[in-house]
Amino acid sequence: MSAIKLVVASKASPFSYGVLAVAAQINSVKKNAVEVEFRDGKNLEGSSKPAASVTYNGETYETTNAIARLLARLNPEAKLYNPEDPISSTLIDQWLDFAESKLATSDFKALDAVYKELNKYLTLRSYIVGYQVTLADFVIWGALRGSPVFARIVKTKPENLGAYLVRWYEYVASLDAAEYALTAVQKQEKSSKAPKNADQGKFDIGLTEAEMGNVCTRFPPEPSGYLHIGHAKAALLNQYFADTYKGKLIIRFDDTNPSKEKTEFEDSIKEDLALIGVPSNIVSHTSDFFDQMYELAIKMIKEGKAYCDDTDQATMREQRTSRIPSKCRDNSVEENLRRFQEMTKGSEEGLQNCLRAKIDYASPNGTMRDPVIYRCNLTPHHFTGDKWKVYPTYDFACPIVDSLEGVTHALRTNEYRDRNAQYYWMIEALGLRKVTIWDFSRMNFVYTLLSKRKLQWFVDNKFVGGWDDPRFPTVRGIRRRGLTIEALKQYILMQGASQNVLLLEWDKLWALNRKIIDPIAPRYTSVLKEGAVVCNVQGVTAEVKEVPVHKKNLELGNKKTHYGPKIYLDQEDAKSLEEGEEITLMDWGNMFVRKIVKKGDEVTSVDLEAHLEGDFKKTKKKLTWLTADEDVIEILLLDYDYLITKKKVEDGDDVKDLVTPVSEFKYAAIADGNTKNLKVGDIIQFERKGYFILDALATASEPAHFIRIPDGKAASMASKADTSK
């Protein structure tokens, strides 16, 4: 049988994820059984304006269920649907009807009940029907993936969906067939476009010495702070290669410094990883290997590959710089073992010593000049307590644990490139299994610090409210400022595994975020309190109407808009008015400006006359407004500048000299009463003011706080304090 053609509208909403996944699954079993053709547009030709269609034996199939059943019946090898098994085929049919009848709605309450039903059903199930993936899994997953309601909840409040539904959804999304459905259109579009911009990389470069099914990567954060955007790239990159090669990803906490580490940071890192879709299914700690590393250190001493050194830190630094050997370098094995025993006890003598690898004190590579591999620390460890008084350094622990834990590819930013030789020396000196290092570039952004030490300085000196401050580049900080996890993931994947060192602008990331939130952000109205102008409107009476909360996305529902003879305008808008002109009040109609009263340069009142039948297309000014009645509520709008005034921080710069004097701006405002129903984390648009995220609900003493979300446009991305521009 020749290939059957599936035609899909590339810009359909909802998009045909389900049928594309079915086609991909069939093609994985029976090569080229389904030919997929994308056509530009929101729908295909035909009276029903379908999102996808298949023509077979003169019949045209245009619904998801009809196409899915046809493809599965024609290709029984895929085992997606077996009409000869009456029990499973009946169950699959029921679930396909469930997707068509219950998941196509935009009613929030109805969908909430449906999600609960699905979550309960999936409690003890890995698949919708039976013990392998079927049409039911792909069609229901596709319906959920194409739902704006589900998309918003799974991004912002996945716990509201239920753990079992989210588990199943993420599992189906991880399948190759679903991955194809998610990326096929973008890949086709990219292949037909011009080359990417310089700050965009790619992943399709392949790992060296990688075998399908045998790749193991690791993401090793130190549990002493919160994840920032640079960590997010490393985590997603490790996950990408683990998934690509059908391997595994280990989340390993590098807990070798008890002075800095806390359990609370581990919990927060796991939470942040979950937010960006990186699972913590396999978690380990460097401390799990303390016993083995200790024995390996003794082995190095006995083999003359390590020595204890009581040289003071300043002298040691000077000697390493000048390539001068330490006075302790040629101590006997017995003396080194004795000193290391004192270090192990944490004695006074032991505290004066450290253990150094005996590599090459005169090496042109500074990392090879006898690096320190063990230090004393009497601070109790948050896991091992006071068992140890000596702890391995990262340079010693990392290659050892990578090798012992089965890591095949160690992905590191290329700032560590000089340390690669040291990494390989440790493995060879100890006779351990080889690990392949793969370098990628670190993400650096303008006006941004990613150094944990420098960020801690801002926290300690109260320049910010904490690690989740909206001005911080932490995952929590940028999420609090309104960046969606979807935008973050897409942007990082755009960067790929490039090794080019670039200073990135923030504009593309926020512009990408705008494209994601614009179709689903409800529209509301706010007016700045300072200078707000009361306008008298002749020819109208007080009334309340329901209007769409988003004119281009009616699925988001309606809001109640109050109309009346007194309204508020922003001072800036009132100043732009001229007596006798006709203007449009958005979501209401046209008005004539009859009288403007000023006190100095400030407008104090305006008289308007309703002309609601007027043509809004002929007016130049479309203004937002609020009725002056009991519906309005007080709010606080917050906007931010970068924390530093210099675009690129260079060696020798003192952060204290770069602090932006004022980086938080607060504006008292009023908003329509519909905003009282919003929840923390909800993203909206105040029309003509921009996108905002609700950061804090109103209290008895404080109004609700809304943080302005950058939109990627030049005006919003420019530093307000950098005078060198």
N, C-alpha and C positions, 0 to 999 in steps of 0.2 A: 504493500500500500504506500502510495506517495505521501509526502508530508502534508499535513493539514495546516492551513494558515490561520493564525490568530492575529487579528488586527486590533490594536489598542490605541485609544486617544491619549497622547502623551501628557496632556494638561487637564485630564478629566478630574472632577472632584465630586464624589470620592473616586480615587484612582483604583484601577483594577488590580490590586495587589494579589487577591486570592487566585484569580485565573492565571496570572503570570507565574505564581508559585507552583500551581498545578502543572502548567506547561513545563516549567524547569525540572520538576520532579520526574515527569515522564521522560524528558530528554536525557536525564541522568541515567535512566534505565535502558532507554531505547533511543539511541543517538539520532538527532535531527527528525524525530517523529513529529514535532510541532514547530512550524516556522513562525517566528514572532515578527510582526511588522508594526512599527510605531508611526502614527500619523500625527503631525502637529495640530493641536487644537484641543478644545475642551470636550468635544464629542465627535462622533462619526456621523456620516450622512445617513439619513433615514428618518422616518416619521417619529420614531421613539427617541431619536438622538442618543444612541447608546454610547457607553464608555468603551465597550469592546464588542467584537462580533466574530463569529465563525460561520462560514458557509460550507455545508456538506450535503451532497446528493440533492442539490437544488433548494435545500432548506437553510434559512438563516437563523442562527441562534444568537440572542443579544443580551440575555440576562446572565449574571454570574453563575447561578445554579444550573441553568441550561447548558452553558458552555462547559462548566466543570464536569457535569455528568457525561456529556458527549465525549470529551477528551478522555475521561477515565474509562468509559465503555469501549472506546476504540483502541485503547492501549492497556489491556488487562495485566500486562507484565509489570506495570507500575504498582499493582495491588492497592490502588487507591479506592476502588469501588468494585464490588463483585456482585452483580445481579443474581448470580447463582447461589449466593449465600443469603437467604431471605432475612435472617435475623440482623446481620451486620448492615446489609443494604437498606433495610427499613429504618434502622437507627440513624444511619448516615443521612437518609432522606429527611428524617425528622429534624436533625440538627441543621441541615441546609435550609429547611423552611423556617427554623428558629432564627437563623442569621438574617434571612430575607424579611421576616415579619417583625422581629423584635429589635434588631440591631440597626435598622435603617432609620429609626426615629431620631429626633434631636431633642426630645423631651427629657430634661435632666432627671426628673423623678422616676420616669418609666425606665430610663437606662440604669439608674442606680439599683433598681430592683432586679433588672436583668443581670447586672454585674454580680450582685450578691448570689443570684441563682447559679451563675456560671462558677463562681468561686466555691460554693458549697458542693457542686457536682464534681469539681476537680480535686477535692480534698484528698482522695486516695487514688487519683488517676493521673497517669502521665500523658494519655491521649484521650480525645473526645470519645472515640469508639475503639474498643479492642486494645491490642497491645502493640500497635505500630501506627505510624502517621497515615491518615486517610484524607479524603476530600473534606470531611468535616473540620479537621484541624486547619487546613489551609484556607477554607472559605470563611470560617469564623475569625481566624487570625486576620485575614484580609479586611473583613468588615470592621474589626476593631481598629486596625492600623489606619483605615481611611476615615475614621470618625473623629471630628474635631473635639468632641466632648471627651472621648476616651483619651485622645492624645494629650489633652490639657491635664487630665487627672493623673495619667501615668507619669507625666513630667514633674508635676508639682506636688501631688499627694498620692503616691502609689499605694500607701497603706490603706486608703479609702476603698481600693478595689479588692483587697484581700490578698493574702500571701500566695494562695494556691493559684488564683487566676494570673497574678503577675509572674509567678514561676513558670507556668505553662506558656504564657505569652512570650516571655523572654526566650524560652527553650525553642519554640517554633521559629521565632525571629532569628535564632542562631543557625538554623538549618540552611544548607547551601541553596535550596530552592527559594526560601524566603529572602535570603541575601540577594539572590538574582532579582527578585521582584522589587526589592528596595533600590537597587543600583542600576538596573538595566537602562532606564531612560537617561540618567545622568551620564553613564558611560557612552551612550550613543551620541549625546549632545556634545560631550567633551571631545570625542574623536573627530567631530566635524567643525570644531571651533579652532581659533588660533591658539598658539602655545600659551601656557599658563604664565601668569605674572612671575616676576623673579622671586617673590616671597612665598611662592607655593611650591611644595615639593611633591614627591610621589612615593608610594609604597612598593610599586611593582618592580623592585630591584632585586628582590630575593635575598635570602640569607645564604651565606657561604656554608658549605658542609652541612646542609640541612636535609633531613630525611622526613618524608611525610609520615606523620604519626609518631615521630620520635623527638620532636622539638620540645624543649622545656625552657621557658623564660622566667625571669623573676623581677618583681618590683620591690626594691629594698629601702623603704623610707625609715628614717630615724624617728622614733616616737618622742620627739621633743618639740613639736610645733604642728601647725596645720598645713594641709596641702595647698600649694599655690598653683597657678596656671602652668608653670614649668613642670611641676610634678605630674599634673594631669596629662601632659603630652607624653611623658615617660611611661605612665601607667597604661594609657591607651595604645601606645606603640608596642609595648610588651604583649598586651592582650591581642592586638591585631596579628602579630606574627604567630602567637600561640594558636589562635583560631585558624589562621591561614594554613598552617601546617598540621592542623588537627592534633595539636599537642596540649600542653598544660601551662598554666601561669601560676607561679607561687608568689603570694604576698608575704614577704619576709621582713619582719621588724628588726632593724639593725640596732639592737639594744646593748651596745658595748660601752656606753658611758652613763653610769648610774647617776652622775651629778645632774644630768639634763633631762632624763627620761621620766615619763609618767604614764600610768595606765590610761588616764583620761585622753591623752593624745592618740593612743592606739585606737580607742573607741571612735574618736572624731575622724581619724584617717579612714577607718572602715566605712563610716557614714559617708564621707566625701567620695570615696571610691564607688560606693553604691549609687550615689547621685549621678555619677558620670557613666554608670553602666558597667563598671569593672567589678566582677564578683570576687568576694573573699572566700571562695570555696576551699582553697588550700592556703592555710596560714601557718607560718613557722616563725621562729625567733632565732637570732644568732646565738642567744644564750642557751638554746637547746644543744649547742655543740661546744660549750665551754670545756667540758671534760676532754673531748677529743683534741681541741686546739691546744689545751695545756700539755697534753702528751706529745703533740707534734712540736711544740716549742722546746720541750726537753730533748726530743730527738734532734732538733737543729743544733742545740747546744753541744750534745754529745758528738755530733758529726763535724763540729767546728764551723758551723754555718750561722751561729748567733753568739752574741756576747753581752754581758751585763756592763752597764756604763754608768758611773756616778758623776760624770761631767755635768756641771750646771747648765741650765737651758740656754743662757745667753752665749756661753762659750761654745756649746755644741753647735748652735746656729752659725756662729762665726766660722768654726772649723769646717762645717759642711760647705759653706759658701766659698771658703778659701781652699777646699779640697785637702784638708789636713787630717791625718788619721787621729783617732782618739787614743789617749794614753792607755785605755783599757782594751784596745782592739786585739792585743796579742796575749791577753790573760789566758791562763790554762783552762781546760775544760772543767777541771775540778773546782777551780775558783769561781767560774761562771755558774756552775750548778749550785755551789754554796750560796752565792749571792741571790740566785733566782729563788732559792728556798727561803731566804730572808724576805725577799719581795712577796713571796706567797704568804708568809706570816704577817706581812704588813708591819714589820719591826722598824725601828728607827733607822737602822742601816738599810733595810729594804726600801724604805721610802726615798732614800737618796739615789736609788738606781732605777734604770729602765733597761729593757731588753732590746737590743738592736740586731737586725739582720746583717750578716757580714757579706756584703756584696762587692762594692767597688767604691771606696771613698773618693777616688779621683775621676769617677765617671763624668762625662760631659752632660749626662742626664741627671739632674739634681735628685730625682726620686730614687736613684740607684745608690746614692751615697749613704749606705748603711742606715736605712730608715728604722725608726722605732717601731717595734711590733708588740711590746707589752709595757703597760704602765701600772703603777700602784694607784689604787683609789679605795679609800676606807668607807666611802658612802655606801650604805646598803642598797642592793639591787632590788628593783620593784618586783622581780620574780624569784631570784635565787637568794634574796635576803643577804645575810652576812657570810655566806659560804666562801665567797671569793674576796681577796684583797688585791688581786691583779686581774687586769682586763686587757684583751687583745685590741689592737688598733684596727680601724676599718681596713687599712692596707693589708694587714695580715689575715683578718677574718674573712674578708670578701672572697678572695680566690679559693680559700679552703672550703667554706660553706657552699659556694657555687659547685665545687667539684663533688663534695660529699653528698649534696642534696640532689644531684642528678641534673643540674642546669646544663643545657647544651650551648646556649647562646646568652652571653651577658651583654645586655644593651646598656651603653653608657654615653653620656654627652661627651662631645669631643674635647671638652676642657680637661678630661682625664687622660687624653691621648698619651701624654708623657709618662703616665703611670702604667700604661699597658705592658711595657717591658718589665716593670717591677711585678705586676700581676702574674705574668708568665714565669718569671724567675721563682716566685713562691711555689707555684704548682710543680715546677720541675725539681726544685730543691727538695721537696717533700715526697716526690714520686707519686703525685696524685693524677687522677684522670684529667685530660686536657679539656678546657672550656674555650669556646670561640668568642672573642669580643667583637661586638658590632657597635660602631660609633654613629651618633647622630647629633645634629646641632641643637644647642640650647635655645629656648625661646627668650628673646630679649625684646622688651617693649620700650618705646619712648616714654620719658618722664616716669619710669617705673623701677622700683627696687625689688629684686627677688631674693636678695641675701637674707637668710633667716635672722642673722645677727642684727642687720640694719633694721629689719622690720620690728624686731624685738625692742630696739631702741625707741621707735615711735610709740610702741605700746607702753613701755616703761615711763616715758616722758609725757604721757597723756595727750599726745597729738592726735591719737585716735581712740575710739571707744573700746577697742579689742581686736582680736584676730578676724572677726567677722565684719569689721568696719567697711562700709561701701567703697571707701577709697583704697582698700587693700587689694592686692592681686591674688589673694587666697580664693580657693573655690567658694568658700562661704561668703567672702566679701563681694565677689562679682555676682554671685547669685542673689545676694541681698540687694544689689543695685539693679537687678532686673535682667541679668543675663540668663537665658534659658540653657539648660544642659544640652539640648539639641544643637543650639548654635555653637556652644563650646566644642562639642564633639565634631561637628562638621568642620569647624575652623581648624582644629588640630589635625584632622584627617587631610585637610587641604595642604597643610604644611608637609605631611608625609615624613619620610625618613631622610630628608635632605641633610647633607653635611655642610651646607652653606651657612656661614655665620652672618645673620642679618639682624638689623635693628628694626623691629616691626612697628608699624603704626596700629593704633587701636581701631581706626575707622572701619576697616573691613569686618572685624569681628562684630562690632555693634551694628553695622549695616546688615550683616547676615542675620543678626538677632531681630532687627526691625522687620525683615521679610517674614520671619517666623511668627512674630507676635501680632503684626498688623491685621491679618485676617481673623484673629480670634480675640482681639482686645476690645471689650465693650467701650462705647463712647459715652462720656459724661461731660459735665460743664463745671468750670470753676471761674471765679472772679477774684482778683487780688483785693484784699481788704483795704490796703493803703490807697487812698484816693478813689475808692469805688464811688461811682456816680449813680444817684437815684434818678431814673427817668420816668416821667409821667406819660402814659400811653393813652391817647384819646380814642374812643370808639371800640373799646374791648371790655369784656367782663371776665371775672375770675372763673377759671375752669381747669379741669385736669384731664389730660388725654394720654392714652398709651401710644407710644411710638417705638419703632425698632431701636434696640440698643446698638445695633450696627447695621447700617443700611445695606451693606454688601454681604452680610452674613445673617440672614433672618433666623437661622437656626439658634442664634444666641438669645432669642426672645425679645421681650419688650421692656420698656421702662416707663414710669409715670412722669410726665412733664407738666409742670404747673404754669399756667398763663394768667396774667392779671394786669391791672392798670398801672402798677408800679414795678419797675424792673431795675436790676443793677447792670451797669456796664463797667468794663475796665477803664481806668482813667486814660490810658493810652488810646483806646478806641474812641472815647468821648472827645479827646483832643483832635482827632482826625476828621470829625464831623463838620459839615458846613450847613448853615441854615438854608432851607429850601431844597436840599438834595434828597434823593430817594435811596434808601439803603435796604438791605435784607437782614432780618434777624433769623438766624439759622433755626430750622425746624419750626418756624412760625410763619413768616411771610414778610412782605415789604412794609416799610414805614417811611413817612415823610418827616424830615427834621424841621420842626416849626420854630423852636427857640432854644438858644444855648446861653446859659448863664455862667459867667466866669468870675473868679476872684483872683486877680493877677493872671498867672499863666494856667492856673488850675480850673478845670471845669467843675462846677458845683451842682448843676442840674441841667437836664435836657427835656424839652417837651417834644413828644413824637405823636404823629397821627397815623392810625392804622390804615394801610392800603393793601390788605391781605390778598386781594385779587391781582396785585401787580406782578409783572414778569421778573422773576429773580435773575433771569439771564441778562437783563439790561442794567443791573446795578453793579457798581464796582466794589462795593464794600459788603462783605458777608460777615456779620459779627455774632459772637457768642454772647449770651445774656443769662440772667437768672431772675426769676420772679421774686420780688421782695415780700415774701410771706414766711410762714412758720416752717415751710419745708426745707429751707436752706440750713446747712450746718457749717460750723467752723472747722477748718482743716489747716494743716501746716504743710507747705510744699518745701522740699529740701533738694538742693542741687549741690554738686561738688566740683572742685577743681583737682588737678593732680597734687600729690603730696609734696613733690619737689619741682623746682623751677627750671631745672636743666634737662634738656632732651636726652642727652647721653652722659651718664656719670662715668668719669674717667679715673684712672689710678691717681691717687693723691688728693682727690676731692674729699672734703669733709662734709658729711651729710648735714651736719649742723648748719652749714652755710647755705644749704640748698633748700631748706624747708620753706614751703609756700606759706607766707604770713597768714593768709586766711584761705582755707580750702573748703569750708562748709558755709552754705548760704541758706538762710531760712526766710520763707515768705508766708505771712499769715494770709489766708484766703477763705472764701466761702465756696461751698459746692452744693450741687443738687442732692436732695435727700436720698436718692437711690443709692448713693455711695455708702449709706449706713449699713447696707446688707453685705458689703464686701468682707472678705476674710484676709488675714495676713498672708502675703505672698501673691495675692491676686494682681494681675497686670491689666491696666486699663489705659485709655487715652482720654486726657482732658483736651477737648477739641481746641485746636489752635494754640495749645500750650505744649503738647508733646505726650509721650508715653510715661506712665508712672507705675510704680509698684507700691502697694500698701505695706508699709513697714511696721506700723504699730497701730492698734485700735485706739479709739478714743477712751479716755478715763475721766474720772470726775474732775481732774485738774488739767488735763492735756487733751487737745484735739487729736484726731487721727493724723498720723504722719504718712505722707506720700513722697517717695524718692523718685526724682526724675531719672528716666532711663536714657542714656545717650543714644542718638539715632544714627550715628556714623557720619552725619553731615559735617562739613568743615567747621561751621560755626560752633557746633556743640563739642567738637573734639579739640579745639584750640585751647592751649593753656592760657588762663586768664592772667597769670602772674609772670610768664616768661617774657622779659623785655628784649631779648636778643633776636626775636623773630623778625 
